[in-house]
């Protein structure tokens, strides 16, 4: 087993008297796709928000490469290599797909001595943007206006923007939501490719996809971890069957 890139220990996030995430310990490793599933309100998105720094932890810890980052801001975590996507597509609709990725790459490229230079002609960010588009399956769509892309392509573009920041960890919140069969198949192939080079946490409701591509699955109910393990273990768990999977027994 490799060392965890991103991990939590007894992580808790409260909203008043409600514990949206309660005492959650999870570890993400490079080369493995770790899915987090559960019914609506289980705390899955809140967990991603705490991992990314968008929400502060009430208690417990978050570590990156063994270093405590519990109190770090979202931008600091992003610069370390923690990238995330959102439930609702988060792109610049009026810009081209390439421009979206170039802006993302530019945010990670030091240019202290070139502050007045033309950013659109800066070679390194152009190369990174094109590489990110290709990695996300959008090599031929760079000049397309983002808002004109299909829903699935917009989701791919959002991931391409994350890839342009050179992340080591990917926190992906329902990337297949609203997709048809063809778009879903493309996204599944993309997720498999990403998992080979990154530590991936995937929140997803499509259980067929989850069981097909996950290395590990954590099931959350009411903010707590009900069960965590391999897909085979989760499928066979009586507690998971009763609480969530039902007919998959």
Buried (B, 14 or more C-beta within 10 A) or exposed (E): EEEBBBBBBEBBBBEEEEBBBBBBBBBBBBEBBBBBBBEEEBBBBBBBBBBBBBBEBBEBBBBBBEEEBBEBEBEEBBBBBBBBBBBEBEBBEEBBBBBBBBBBBBBBBEEEEEEEEEBEEBEEBBEBBBBBBBBBBBEEBBEBEBEEBEEBBBBBBBBBBBBBBBBBBBBBBBBBBEBEEEBBBBBBEBBEEBBEBBBBBBBBBBBEBBBEBBBBBBBBBBBBBBBBBEBEEBBEBEEBBEBBBEEEE
